[in-house]
Amino acid sequence: MKNKIDRNIIPQSDKPNDVHFPEYNQIVSEKGSKIFIINDSRFPIITFRIIFKRGAILDRNDNIRTDGLSNFLADMLFKGTEDRKASEISRIIDSFGASVSSGSDYDYNFITFHCLKKYFRNMMELIYDIMQNSIFPEEEIERMKLQKINTLYSLMDSGEYLASKKYKEIIYGSSPYSVCIEGTMDSIQKIDREKLFYAYNNFLLNAETSVCFIGDITSDEDLQLPELFGNENGNAEIDVPEMPSIDKTKIYIIERKSAVQSDIIMGNKTIRRNHPDYIPMKVMNTALGGYYTSRINTNLREVNGFTYGAKSQLNSRKYQGDILVDTNVKNDLTGDAIREIIKEIKRMQDELMSEDELQSVKNYIIGTYPMQLETPNSIASKILALDLYDIDEKFYNTYISEINSITPQIVRQMAQKHLKPDNLVISVCGNTNDIIKSVEKALPDIEIIKQEKK
């Protein structure tokens, strides 16, 4: 056959074009809320998402100082109002076939729902009732406390959780980003109606808000209810103490005698979300440990057989950020794993990536990007992130071309600028007796921490 395909030759492909991010309209409500609207009338469905620009970092506010309060509040929002019990709220949502969720992150709290257009105003009225008339019944508070405490008991048996908790304490210090979003045994026990109403008023009702609608929004009437949300006096900016200066690499070992493997989390402070280096840092992080064939996973899993998986993670938030490596290995391999991770960090700084390796990284980032735009709620989250983190509105439309513009020299520059192999916080949770000799060979500066009692 003349047109027979030679399957030994890889087909050539052009560089991918930028993905066209959905166009949206933006208005500002009388109360100062920014409202973003994407009209999609293909289906009679509407997605609503509102963020309150006061998140879990305010749990450490001097007036309250209760880790887990924002998260607790978010889970209590559908537990009763002046006119509706929790069971009735649940029944109403189910009768509309709607899906509803609320939650808390470091920089914001949120409520979102998804429903048929014909029930949209009913759902908005329900959300408004919750936002204005929640009463936080005592029996619901006690039930929620029990759930939270049981969750914490489970987490206290997780080496990864304990290592992460200590890592955040050291890397962020007095910064509120060291907060335990899920709370602690002591803080959850101290939550009561008074604290919940403090959070309700300060973290939600008096917070600056942004709202996003996606779906069959066809009339001005549909947009009247959002005028009820927001506060013209709301202020999204807060004072955040500086992260501590880390002048050397140190290992913190959290004692867990029953552990047969150690959980390792190690990293250093880095850029905030709207830093101009964010995109090149994302490429560098992906190459280091952000996908399966990354350098760290290839080294620890494929070459040395230390672990089933190892990854790095760029945590860039509104005011501060960190970059970390996360893995788990047999106790006696802990020191070897730490040395190999530091070796890969230094290699990122010292050696230029090959064009083939960089292209593989770009292909992964670009190939997974469209999947992040598959649902209305994920699109709404991205739109609201532009406002929350003060990011250029063209960010998503130029994202792929920006990724494609990164060179090996830029990747090495990012590693040299933002990776700190001599100033790492290394948090390890495991059986100290089994790992201490291995760790001492890697680094001599070690602090052993006894596990907290349950």
Secondary structure as UniProt FT lines:
FT   TURN            2..3
FT   TURN            7..8
FT   STRAND          25..28
FT   TURN            30..31
FT   STRAND          34..39
FT   TURN            41..42
FT   STRAND          45..52
FT   HELIX           56..60
FT   TURN            62..64
FT   TURN            67..68
FT   HELIX           69..76
FT   TURN            77..78
FT   STRAND          80..81
FT   HELIX           86..95
FT   TURN            96..97
FT   STRAND          99..104
FT   STRAND          109..116
FT   HELIX           117..119
FT   HELIX           120..133
FT   HELIX           138..155
FT   TURN            156..157
FT   HELIX           159..172
FT   TURN            173..174
FT   HELIX           176..178
FT   TURN            181..182
FT   HELIX           185..189
FT   HELIX           193..199
FT   HELIX           200..205
FT   STRAND          209..215
FT   HELIX           220..223
FT   HELIX           225..228
FT   TURN            232..233
FT   STRAND          250..255
FT   TURN            257..258
FT   STRAND          261..270
FT   TURN            273..274
FT   TURN            276..277
FT   HELIX           278..285
FT   HELIX           286..290
FT   TURN            292..293
FT   HELIX           295..297
FT   HELIX           298..303
FT   STRAND          310..316
FT   STRAND          321..330
FT   HELIX           331..333
FT   HELIX           334..350
FT   HELIX           355..368
FT   HELIX           370..373
FT   HELIX           376..388
FT   TURN            389..390
FT   TURN            393..398
FT   HELIX           399..404
FT   HELIX           408..418
FT   TURN            421..422
FT   STRAND          425..430
FT   HELIX           432..442
FT   STRAND          446..449
//
